Amino acid sequence: MHEVIFEADTFYGKLFDEVLLGMILLSILVVMLESIAEIRAMYGGAINAAEWFFTLAFSVEYAMRIACSPNPRKYILSFLGIIDLLAIIPTYIAVTLPEAQPFIVIRGIRLLRIYRILKLYRFIREGQLLLLALRNSFRKILIFMMFILILVVMLGSIMYVVEDADNGFYSIPLSIYWAVITLTTVGYGDIVPVTDVGKFLATFIMLLGYSIIAIPTGIVSVEISRSVGDRYQKRKTCKYCEEPNHEPGANFCKICGARI
């Protein structure tokens, strides 16, 4: 069971993953169709039956993964374990809620089913590489975000002094909000500077935003390049067919079958 569920290198392992992938996509489609009032009114019974089918199927899958996992607690608390749980509990919670609860609460909980799309993560091999790069970049990005926080507080406070309440800058928090949407080049337009000094400051913040936004991208890109380099340096190469992309623990070539 562990080989079929957790390993994708065997025939039945691949078949299990393909069936699971199809069910995830279909379950997401069911959730989306249910949000359309006309379709829900015409096919509400069929959609509800399909929803319960997918919920029970994912419940069985979740129980099987716990049963055959070498470390069940580690799987339950892992990212994929939490996502697997999020894929099934909303339907059960929506049923067990008292009928007196407002309908909007039940609808909100049922909408959590869309998190099933995160189950697709297990089918993206490079997702682990991306998560590794983000984890290695976390401290640098955190320091960068602290710098941005200080910057928008300063710029927002200056704008609060330059402009006044008549121009829409009623408070420092509101001015900080304006600084954030301006620095990120979003520009909703709900608050705009009127004075010449305010316009000059806004122009400076806009230009500053273009240069600042690229910094997190560069940090993550460097870590991805470093992770890719480390990953391929550790891989084995077959001396017969020269296939280079073998896992560090591989003993036989996946192309010619020769011992590595």
Backbone as CSV, one residue per row, in Angstrom:
resi,resn,N_x,N_y,N_z,CA_x,CA_y,CA_z,C_x,C_y,C_z
1,MET,0.835,-1.203,0.000,0.000,0.000,0.000,0.871,1.256,0.000
2,HIS,1.942,1.232,0.788,2.848,2.394,0.828,3.487,2.627,-0.530
3,GLU,3.872,1.568,-1.210,4.509,1.690,-2.521,3.557,2.294,-3.538
4,VAL,2.279,1.893,-3.485,1.296,2.396,-4.444,0.929,3.850,-4.153
5,ILE,0.756,4.183,-2.869,0.255,5.506,-2.499,1.338,6.569,-2.489
6,PHE,2.515,6.238,-1.973,3.553,7.250,-1.791,4.631,7.222,-2.873
7,GLU,4.723,6.145,-3.641,5.739,6.050,-4.686,5.068,6.130,-6.054
8,ALA,5.661,6.907,-6.968,5.084,7.068,-8.299,5.946,6.408,-9.376
9,ASP,6.893,5.578,-8.979,7.795,4.962,-9.949,7.286,3.621,-10.461
10,THR,6.274,3.045,-9.800,5.725,1.763,-10.231,4.490,1.985,-11.092
11,PHE,4.045,0.926,-11.760,2.869,1.032,-12.627,1.628,1.410,-11.823
12,TYR,1.396,0.691,-10.710,0.214,0.967,-9.904,0.338,2.297,-9.160
13,GLY,1.575,2.683,-8.831,1.774,3.986,-8.215,1.413,5.119,-9.158
14,LYS,1.839,5.002,-10.405,1.487,6.009,-11.400,-0.014,6.022,-11.663
15,LEU,-0.620,4.817,-11.728,-2.061,4.726,-11.964,-2.828,5.377,-10.823
16,PHE,-2.386,5.142,-9.581,-3.038,5.756,-8.421,-2.959,7.273,-8.498
17,ASP,-1.784,7.796,-8.838,-1.623,9.245,-8.942,-2.466,9.834,-10.063
18,GLU,-2.555,9.131,-11.192,-3.351,9.630,-12.311,-4.835,9.662,-11.962
19,VAL,-5.320,8.612,-11.305,-6.724,8.587,-10.885,-6.989,9.689,-9.860
20,LEU,-6.071,9.851,-8.913,-6.226,10.882,-7.897,-6.214,12.265,-8.522
21,LEU,-5.336,12.489,-9.480,-5.277,13.775,-10.178,-6.594,14.078,-10.871
22,GLY,-7.158,13.079,-11.562,-8.440,13.267,-12.237,-9.556,13.588,-11.259
23,MET,-9.569,12.921,-10.105,-10.604,13.174,-9.107,-10.470,14.565,-8.503
24,ILE,-9.246,15.019,-8.298,-9.033,16.367,-7.764,-9.572,17.415,-8.733
25,LEU,-9.245,17.250,-10.011,-9.714,18.206,-11.017,-11.230,18.198,-11.123
26,LEU,-11.828,17.010,-11.100,-13.286,16.917,-11.194,-13.962,17.510,-9.957
27,SER,-13.376,17.284,-8.776,-13.969,17.831,-7.554,-13.909,19.359,-7.545
28,ILE,-12.828,19.916,-8.070,-12.726,21.379,-8.170,-13.775,21.908,-9.140
29,LEU,-13.988,21.180,-10.243,-15.007,21.574,-11.211,-16.392,21.560,-10.577
30,VAL,-16.664,20.559,-9.742,-17.961,20.472,-9.061,-18.171,21.671,-8.151
31,VAL,-17.130,22.052,-7.399,-17.231,23.212,-6.507,-17.522,24.479,-7.301
32,MET,-16.849,24.634,-8.437,-17.060,25.824,-9.260,-18.457,25.849,-9.861
33,LEU,-18.939,24.697,-10.328,-20.277,24.636,-10.912,-21.345,24.932,-9.867
34,GLU,-21.108,24.511,-8.635,-22.085,24.748,-7.583,-22.252,26.234,-7.284
35,SER,-21.221,27.031,-7.566,-21.308,28.463,-7.301,-22.158,29.199,-8.323
36,ILE,-22.528,28.530,-9.424,-23.383,29.139,-10.451,-24.830,28.825,-10.098
37,ALA,-25.641,29.853,-9.846,-27.003,29.671,-9.343,-27.859,28.831,-10.280
38,GLU,-27.769,29.090,-11.588,-28.610,28.365,-12.547,-28.295,26.871,-12.545
39,ILE,-27.009,26.535,-12.556,-26.609,25.125,-12.557,-26.966,24.472,-11.226
40,ARG,-26.798,25.205,-10.136,-27.130,24.654,-8.824,-28.622,24.359,-8.709
41,ALA,-29.454,25.224,-9.313,-30.907,25.016,-9.261,-31.335,23.811,-10.093
42,MET,-30.676,23.578,-11.216,-31.058,22.486,-12.117,-30.466,21.149,-11.706
43,TYR,-29.231,21.156,-11.247,-28.524,19.900,-10.972,-28.023,19.839,-9.534
44,GLY,-28.756,20.460,-8.616,-28.316,20.499,-7.225,-28.133,19.116,-6.619
45,GLY,-29.054,18.196,-6.913,-28.954,16.847,-6.372,-27.739,16.109,-6.868
46,ALA,-27.481,16.198,-8.165,-26.324,15.516,-8.754,-25.020,16.115,-8.233
47,ILE,-24.980,17.433,-8.087,-23.775,18.088,-7.585,-23.510,17.676,-6.139
48,ASN,-24.572,17.608,-5.335,-24.413,17.201,-3.934,-23.917,15.758,-3.830
49,ALA,-24.468,14.871,-4.696,-24.035,13.472,-4.699,-22.570,13.364,-5.112
50,ALA,-22.183,14.127,-6.143,-20.795,14.110,-6.596,-19.869,14.636,-5.513
51,GLU,-20.310,15.658,-4.805,-19.501,16.230,-3.725,-19.256,15.197,-2.623
52,TRP,-20.279,14.476,-2.249,-20.117,13.452,-1.217,-19.260,12.288,-1.702
53,PHE,-19.369,11.967,-2.978,-18.522,10.915,-3.526,-17.049,11.280,-3.419
54,PHE,-16.722,12.510,-3.825,-15.325,12.944,-3.766,-14.857,13.079,-2.317
55,THR,-15.743,13.558,-1.437,-15.364,13.709,-0.033,-15.054,12.359,0.600
56,LEU,-15.896,11.371,0.340,-15.661,10.030,0.886,-14.406,9.400,0.282
57,ALA,-14.213,9.614,-1.034,-13.020,9.061,-1.687,-11.753,9.668,-1.105
58,PHE,-11.738,10.983,-0.900,-10.566,11.637,-0.320,-10.395,11.252,1.148
59,SER,-11.511,10.977,1.832,-11.421,10.526,3.224,-10.735,9.164,3.304
60,VAL,-11.107,8.262,2.391,-10.469,6.941,2.342,-8.989,7.088,2.010
61,GLU,-8.683,7.968,1.047,-7.285,8.195,0.684,-6.488,8.716,1.872
62,TYR,-7.079,9.663,2.610,-6.405,10.248,3.777,-6.146,9.187,4.842
63,ALA,-7.152,8.336,5.089,-6.996,7.273,6.081,-5.938,6.262,5.647
64,MET,-5.891,5.936,4.354,-4.904,4.994,3.844,-3.493,5.564,3.963
65,ARG,-3.344,6.844,3.708,-2.020,7.460,3.824,-1.531,7.425,5.274
66,ILE,-2.436,7.666,6.210,-2.055,7.598,7.624,-1.697,6.158,8.005
67,ALA,-2.496,5.208,7.502,-2.306,3.803,7.883,-0.965,3.244,7.410
68,CYS,-0.555,3.616,6.190,0.661,3.023,5.633,1.874,3.936,5.743
69,SER,1.719,5.109,6.359,2.855,6.012,6.514,3.803,5.493,7.585
70,PRO,5.116,5.518,7.340,6.084,5.087,8.367,5.997,5.929,9.632
71,ASN,5.648,7.224,9.458,5.506,8.134,10.593,4.187,8.893,10.425
72,PRO,3.060,8.328,10.899,1.750,8.959,10.697,1.676,10.391,11.222
73,ARG,2.261,10.634,12.387,2.199,11.977,12.969,2.905,12.997,12.074
74,LYS,4.038,12.601,11.516,4.776,13.491,10.630,3.968,13.810,9.380
75,TYR,3.266,12.794,8.844,2.439,13.036,7.662,1.262,13.946,7.995
76,ILE,0.596,13.705,9.128,-0.574,14.502,9.495,-0.218,15.979,9.657
77,LEU,0.963,16.253,10.221,1.380,17.636,10.475,2.143,18.247,9.301
78,SER,2.375,17.468,8.246,3.098,17.991,7.091,2.191,18.878,6.242
79,PHE,2.797,19.598,5.305,2.031,20.486,4.421,0.988,19.702,3.635
80,LEU,1.411,18.592,3.029,0.481,17.794,2.230,-0.581,17.146,3.110
81,GLY,-0.225,16.744,4.328,-1.211,16.156,5.223,-2.298,17.147,5.603
82,ILE,-1.896,18.378,5.882,-2.870,19.417,6.233,-3.772,19.727,5.045
83,ILE,-3.196,19.787,3.844,-3.990,20.042,2.648,-4.973,18.904,2.405
84,ASP,-4.532,17.668,2.591,-5.436,16.526,2.430,-6.599,16.607,3.410
85,LEU,-6.322,17.073,4.627,-7.387,17.207,5.621,-8.338,18.340,5.254
86,LEU,-7.778,19.463,4.781,-8.619,20.587,4.370,-9.541,20.228,3.208
87,ALA,-9.158,19.226,2.439,-9.962,18.836,1.283,-11.226,18.091,1.680
88,ILE,-11.278,17.567,2.917,-12.419,16.732,3.301,-13.259,17.314,4.441
89,ILE,-12.651,18.067,5.370,-13.412,18.479,6.547,-14.526,19.494,6.268
90,PRO,-14.424,20.398,5.257,-15.502,21.370,5.081,-16.872,20.744,4.853
91,THR,-16.927,19.663,4.083,-18.215,19.027,3.824,-18.810,18.466,5.102
92,TYR,-17.994,17.826,5.927,-18.482,17.272,7.192,-18.920,18.384,8.151
93,ILE,-18.152,19.468,8.211,-18.499,20.575,9.106,-19.809,21.214,8.681
94,ALA,-20.018,21.377,7.364,-21.244,21.991,6.871,-22.468,21.172,7.242
95,VAL,-22.298,19.858,7.346,-23.424,18.992,7.700,-23.693,19.024,9.198
96,THR,-22.642,19.057,9.994,-22.804,18.982,11.444,-23.185,20.309,12.079
97,LEU,-23.094,21.410,11.336,-23.500,22.695,11.903,-24.996,22.695,12.169
98,PRO,-25.438,23.311,13.247,-26.879,23.395,13.521,-27.608,24.120,12.389
99,GLU,-28.837,23.734,12.141,-29.610,24.347,11.056,-29.937,25.807,11.357
100,ALA,-29.852,26.181,12.617,-30.163,27.565,12.966,-29.065,28.533,12.562
101,GLN,-27.896,28.012,12.221,-26.796,28.882,11.814,-27.156,29.596,10.517
102,PRO,-26.728,30.829,10.365,-26.998,31.547,9.116,-26.435,30.801,7.918
103,PHE,-27.126,30.854,6.817,-26.725,30.129,5.609,-25.373,30.580,5.108
104,ILE,-25.051,31.846,5.302,-23.790,32.377,4.792,-22.607,31.714,5.489
105,VAL,-22.764,31.317,6.761,-21.680,30.649,7.479,-21.407,29.295,6.859
106,ILE,-22.478,28.545,6.565,-22.330,27.233,5.950,-21.707,27.374,4.565
107,ARG,-22.164,28.378,3.822,-21.594,28.588,2.486,-20.112,28.910,2.576
108,GLY,-19.737,29.724,3.574,-18.333,30.086,3.721,-17.460,28.886,4.015
109,ILE,-17.957,27.989,4.870,-17.189,26.787,5.188,-17.097,25.875,3.979
110,ARG,-18.191,25.759,3.229,-18.193,24.887,2.061,-17.242,25.403,0.985
111,LEU,-17.045,26.726,0.944,-16.132,27.282,-0.050,-14.686,26.894,0.223
112,LEU,-14.395,26.434,1.449,-13.038,25.978,1.758,-12.662,24.757,0.945
113,ARG,-13.650,24.112,0.328,-13.346,22.934,-0.486,-12.458,23.266,-1.666
114,ILE,-12.427,24.528,-2.057,-11.601,24.912,-3.196,-10.127,24.699,-2.885
115,TYR,-9.785,24.538,-1.586,-8.401,24.265,-1.214,-7.933,22.913,-1.732
116,ARG,-8.851,22.126,-2.294,-8.428,20.872,-2.908,-7.443,21.114,-4.039
117,ILE,-7.489,22.302,-4.596,-6.571,22.595,-5.699,-5.123,22.508,-5.212
118,LEU,-4.899,22.715,-3.905,-3.546,22.615,-3.375,-3.049,21.179,-3.350
119,LYS,-3.979,20.207,-3.447,-3.561,18.811,-3.518,-2.803,18.533,-4.806
120,LEU,-2.960,19.432,-5.796,-2.218,19.267,-7.043,-0.724,19.447,-6.823
121,TYR,-0.361,20.031,-5.662,1.056,20.293,-5.380,1.890,19.015,-5.441
122,ARG,1.310,17.897,-4.974,2.089,16.659,-4.927,2.454,16.165,-6.323
123,PHE,1.795,16.708,-7.368,2.087,16.284,-8.729,3.076,17.228,-9.416
124,ILE,3.520,18.238,-8.710,4.476,19.198,-9.264,5.821,18.954,-8.607
125,ARG,6.706,18.235,-9.285,7.999,17.892,-8.691,8.840,19.120,-8.386
126,GLU,8.745,20.111,-9.272,9.566,21.300,-9.054,9.024,22.157,-7.929
127,GLY,7.821,21.816,-7.431,7.291,22.571,-6.308,8.180,22.478,-5.086
128,GLN,8.812,21.330,-4.878,9.725,21.169,-3.755,10.936,22.089,-3.905
129,LEU,11.387,22.247,-5.130,12.517,23.136,-5.389,12.141,24.581,-5.074
130,LEU,10.927,24.971,-5.454,10.469,26.324,-5.182,10.320,26.561,-3.687
131,LEU,9.745,25.592,-2.976,9.595,25.732,-1.533,10.950,25.808,-0.832
132,LEU,11.901,25.038,-1.322,13.247,25.085,-0.754,13.861,26.464,-0.946
133,ALA,13.684,27.039,-2.143,14.220,28.370,-2.412,13.547,29.426,-1.539
134,LEU,12.228,29.301,-1.362,11.509,30.261,-0.512,11.942,30.129,0.947
135,ARG,12.158,28.898,1.390,12.600,28.689,2.770,13.988,29.281,2.992
136,ASN,14.875,29.106,2.026,16.225,29.668,2.152,16.222,31.191,2.051
137,SER,15.208,31.740,1.394,15.136,33.193,1.208,14.330,33.881,2.296
138,PHE,13.754,33.099,3.213,12.791,33.648,4.167,13.368,34.802,4.985
139,ARG,14.555,34.612,5.550,15.134,35.652,6.406,15.439,36.922,5.619
140,LYS,15.957,36.756,4.403,16.264,37.939,3.583,14.992,38.681,3.208
141,ILE,13.949,37.931,2.839,12.690,38.570,2.469,12.043,39.221,3.687
142,LEU,12.172,38.575,4.859,11.612,39.147,6.082,12.267,40.481,6.411
143,ILE,13.596,40.545,6.299,14.302,41.810,6.539,13.890,42.859,5.514
144,PHE,13.739,42.422,4.268,13.297,43.341,3.215,11.911,43.899,3.527
145,MET,10.987,43.033,3.991,9.632,43.484,4.304,9.642,44.441,5.494
146,MET,10.531,44.220,6.458,10.644,45.152,7.579,11.130,46.513,7.097
147,PHE,12.073,46.505,6.151,12.547,47.762,5.571,11.410,48.482,4.838
148,ILE,10.597,47.729,4.096,9.465,48.318,3.369,8.453,48.897,4.349
149,LEU,8.227,48.175,5.459,7.279,48.667,6.464,7.727,50.004,7.038
150,ILE,9.009,50.088,7.353,9.546,51.355,7.876,9.426,52.452,6.822
151,LEU,9.702,52.092,5.580,9.668,53.074,4.497,8.271,53.641,4.287
152,VAL,7.247,52.776,4.244,5.885,53.266,3.998,5.364,54.068,5.187
153,VAL,5.799,53.717,6.394,5.396,54.520,7.560,5.980,55.922,7.459
154,MET,7.242,56.020,7.071,7.876,57.328,6.922,7.237,58.135,5.797
155,LEU,7.049,57.494,4.642,6.471,58.210,3.500,5.031,58.609,3.766
156,GLY,4.274,57.717,4.407,2.893,58.048,4.732,2.804,59.201,5.717
157,SER,3.692,59.227,6.688,3.690,60.319,7.668,4.051,61.648,7.015
158,ILE,5.013,61.593,6.100,5.388,62.830,5.384,4.211,63.330,4.547
159,MET,3.516,62.408,3.867,2.379,62.818,3.054,1.251,63.378,3.918
160,TYR,1.098,62.849,5.117,0.068,63.373,6.025,0.363,64.823,6.399
161,VAL,1.669,65.134,6.536,2.058,66.504,6.866,1.916,67.413,5.646
162,VAL,2.306,66.911,4.468,2.270,67.725,3.244,0.835,68.034,2.838
163,GLU,-0.002,67.020,2.797,-1.404,67.209,2.445,-2.218,67.450,3.724
164,ASP,-3.509,67.649,3.572,-4.357,67.822,4.751,-5.652,67.039,4.566
165,ALA,-6.522,67.148,5.559,-7.764,66.375,5.533,-8.649,66.745,4.358
166,ASP,-8.584,67.984,3.913,-9.417,68.415,2.788,-9.053,67.670,1.506
167,ASN,-7.825,67.199,1.410,-7.383,66.468,0.219,-7.525,64.953,0.371
168,GLY,-8.112,64.507,1.480,-8.385,63.085,1.658,-7.442,62.361,2.597
169,PHE,-6.384,63.017,3.054,-5.417,62.387,3.948,-5.808,62.711,5.397
170,TYR,-6.804,61.975,5.892,-7.388,62.283,7.195,-6.513,61.861,8.367
171,SER,-5.696,60.826,8.195,-4.913,60.306,9.309,-3.626,59.684,8.782
172,ILE,-2.712,59.398,9.696,-1.453,58.763,9.302,-1.691,57.335,8.785
173,PRO,-2.527,56.504,9.445,-2.781,55.170,8.884,-3.336,55.219,7.461
174,LEU,-4.233,56.172,7.192,-4.770,56.307,5.840,-3.675,56.736,4.870
175,SER,-2.788,57.598,5.316,-1.674,58.037,4.476,-0.706,56.884,4.215
176,ILE,-0.508,56.009,5.210,0.343,54.836,5.024,-0.286,53.904,3.990
177,TYR,-1.609,53.749,4.068,-2.314,52.939,3.065,-2.064,53.500,1.670
178,TRP,-2.142,54.806,1.528,-1.870,55.425,0.219,-0.434,55.158,-0.212
179,ALA,0.514,55.237,0.732,1.914,54.994,0.394,2.125,53.559,-0.086
180,VAL,1.416,52.607,0.530,1.548,51.194,0.124,1.044,50.987,-1.290
181,ILE,-0.156,51.471,-1.597,-0.707,51.250,-2.945,0.062,52.035,-4.004
182,THR,0.709,53.120,-3.598,1.522,53.884,-4.547,2.870,53.202,-4.763
183,LEU,3.489,52.732,-3.680,4.789,52.076,-3.789,4.688,50.782,-4.586
184,THR,3.588,50.074,-4.451,3.385,48.826,-5.193,2.838,49.068,-6.590
185,THR,2.707,50.332,-6.980,2.221,50.741,-8.311,0.825,50.223,-8.600
186,VAL,0.023,49.997,-7.544,-1.366,49.591,-7.753,-2.208,50.795,-8.143
187,GLY,-2.175,51.831,-7.304,-2.838,53.080,-7.632,-4.337,52.977,-7.828
188,TYR,-5.086,52.749,-6.749,-6.547,52.669,-6.867,-7.170,53.995,-7.269
189,GLY,-6.564,55.094,-6.859,-7.099,56.397,-7.220,-8.140,56.926,-6.254
190,ASP,-8.368,56.210,-5.143,-9.360,56.689,-4.174,-8.824,57.861,-3.361
191,ILE,-7.485,57.954,-3.230,-6.854,59.088,-2.561,-5.725,59.585,-3.449
192,VAL,-5.722,60.868,-3.757,-4.680,61.425,-4.630,-4.159,62.721,-4.036
193,PRO,-2.849,62.976,-4.171,-2.299,64.250,-3.686,-2.748,65.404,-4.579
194,VAL,-2.887,66.559,-3.958,-3.349,67.754,-4.686,-2.249,68.803,-4.781
195,THR,-1.461,68.950,-3.740,-0.415,69.977,-3.737,0.756,69.563,-4.631
196,ASP,1.537,70.561,-5.019,2.702,70.281,-5.869,3.730,69.419,-5.144
197,VAL,3.938,69.691,-3.871,4.892,68.890,-3.099,4.393,67.451,-2.985
198,GLY,3.105,67.287,-2.773,2.528,65.951,-2.673,2.667,65.178,-3.970
199,LYS,2.445,65.845,-5.095,2.597,65.192,-6.400,4.051,64.794,-6.660
200,PHE,4.974,65.665,-6.245,6.390,65.345,-6.405,6.758,64.118,-5.571
201,LEU,6.259,64.078,-4.335,6.531,62.934,-3.465,5.909,61.664,-4.037
202,ALA,4.709,61.772,-4.588,4.050,60.616,-5.187,4.850,60.092,-6.381
203,THR,5.382,61.001,-7.184,6.207,60.591,-8.329,7.448,59.847,-7.868
204,PHE,8.079,60.369,-6.808,9.271,59.717,-6.264,8.933,58.307,-5.758
205,ILE,7.797,58.158,-5.068,7.400,56.849,-4.527,7.104,55.869,-5.663
206,MET,6.473,56.338,-6.729,6.177,55.463,-7.871,7.452,54.934,-8.510
207,LEU,8.409,55.834,-8.746,9.678,55.401,-9.337,10.438,54.478,-8.396
208,LEU,10.357,54.762,-7.092,11.008,53.903,-6.112,10.379,52.513,-6.101
209,GLY,9.078,52.462,-6.311,8.378,51.186,-6.310,8.861,50.243,-7.383
210,TYR,9.141,50.761,-8.576,9.611,49.907,-9.671,10.938,49.224,-9.334
211,SER,11.807,49.934,-8.644,13.104,49.343,-8.310,13.006,48.404,-7.121
212,ILE,12.091,48.660,-6.190,11.987,47.837,-4.985,11.298,46.509,-5.272
213,ILE,10.288,46.506,-6.134,9.521,45.289,-6.402,10.415,44.172,-6.930
214,ALA,11.469,44.523,-7.663,12.333,43.507,-8.270,13.241,42.807,-7.257
215,ILE,13.385,43.364,-6.053,14.332,42.795,-5.087,13.926,41.402,-4.617
216,PRO,12.665,41.171,-4.164,12.308,39.807,-3.743,12.446,38.787,-4.869
217,THR,12.100,39.198,-6.086,12.238,38.304,-7.231,13.687,37.884,-7.422
218,GLY,14.596,38.844,-7.280,16.021,38.525,-7.420,16.511,37.599,-6.328
219,ILE,16.040,37.820,-5.090,16.463,36.970,-3.970,16.037,35.530,-4.204
220,VAL,14.762,35.330,-4.576,14.250,33.980,-4.806,14.912,33.343,-6.025
221,SER,15.156,34.127,-7.068,15.790,33.593,-8.278,17.189,33.065,-7.989
222,VAL,17.934,33.800,-7.171,19.285,33.351,-6.810,19.222,32.036,-6.052
223,GLU,18.281,31.921,-5.115,18.155,30.693,-4.333,17.709,29.524,-5.195
224,ILE,16.834,29.777,-6.172,16.407,28.710,-7.080,17.585,28.220,-7.907
225,SER,18.379,29.167,-8.433,19.559,28.782,-9.217,20.536,27.979,-8.371
226,ARG,20.723,28.382,-7.122,21.633,27.675,-6.233,21.106,26.269,-5.915
227,SER,19.783,26.171,-5.700,19.181,24.872,-5.389,19.261,23.934,-6.579
228,VAL,19.030,24.479,-7.789,19.123,23.657,-8.993,20.544,23.152,-9.188
229,GLY,21.513,24.032,-8.960,22.910,23.618,-9.094,23.276,22.526,-8.111
230,ASP,22.855,22.693,-6.851,23.142,21.667,-5.838,22.446,20.362,-6.167
231,ARG,21.253,20.474,-6.711,20.467,19.274,-7.008,21.126,18.440,-8.093
232,TYR,21.600,19.105,-9.137,22.174,18.353,-10.254,23.624,17.936,-9.994
233,GLN,24.297,18.647,-9.106,25.655,18.234,-8.762,25.660,16.918,-7.993
234,LYS,24.609,16.667,-7.227,24.528,15.471,-6.412,24.024,14.274,-7.200
235,ARG,23.513,14.465,-8.399,22.960,13.359,-9.176,24.058,12.510,-9.805
236,LYS,23.715,11.243,-10.022,24.666,10.298,-10.589,24.526,10.245,-12.106
237,THR,25.628,9.905,-12.783,25.646,9.765,-14.237,26.009,8.328,-14.590
238,CYS,25.256,7.755,-15.526,25.530,6.384,-15.968,26.773,6.388,-16.855
239,LYS,27.727,5.508,-16.581,28.969,5.471,-17.356,28.804,4.762,-18.690
240,TYR,27.656,4.120,-18.904,27.416,3.410,-20.167,26.651,4.275,-21.173
241,CYS,25.489,4.768,-20.771,24.710,5.600,-21.705,24.846,7.087,-21.413
242,GLU,25.557,7.449,-20.323,25.847,8.834,-19.936,24.580,9.629,-19.600
243,GLU,23.548,8.943,-19.143,22.362,9.649,-18.651,22.716,10.291,-17.304
244,PRO,22.597,11.658,-17.173,23.096,12.329,-15.974,22.091,12.481,-14.840
245,ASN,20.809,12.355,-15.131,19.791,12.723,-14.143,19.300,11.525,-13.334
246,HIS,20.184,10.990,-12.485,19.803,9.912,-11.587,19.837,10.420,-10.150
247,GLU,18.882,9.956,-9.353,18.833,10.356,-7.947,20.083,9.855,-7.221
248,PRO,20.484,10.552,-6.141,21.700,10.149,-5.411,21.672,8.704,-4.929
249,GLY,20.500,8.177,-4.602,20.413,6.824,-4.092,20.173,5.768,-5.154
250,ALA,20.190,6.151,-6.437,19.915,5.190,-7.511,21.090,4.227,-7.696
251,ASN,20.771,2.944,-7.912,21.793,1.921,-8.132,21.859,1.457,-9.588
252,PHE,20.756,1.661,-10.323,20.699,1.230,-11.712,20.233,2.378,-12.596
253,CYS,20.707,2.372,-13.828,20.342,3.417,-14.787,18.889,3.251,-15.206
254,LYS,18.141,4.355,-15.231,16.735,4.298,-15.611,16.541,4.219,-17.125
255,ILE,17.651,4.366,-17.884,17.555,4.291,-19.345,18.011,2.928,-19.854
256,CYS,19.225,2.544,-19.501,19.779,1.282,-20.019,19.747,0.147,-19.002
257,GLY,19.482,0.451,-17.743,19.387,-0.582,-16.718,20.716,-1.032,-16.152
258,ALA,21.831,-0.461,-16.590,23.147,-0.864,-16.104,23.353,-0.376,-14.666
259,ARG,24.198,-1.071,-13.933,24.504,-0.639,-12.570,25.354,0.638,-12.619
260,ILE,24.970,1.614,-11.818,25.674,2.898,-11.796,26.880,2.796,-10.855
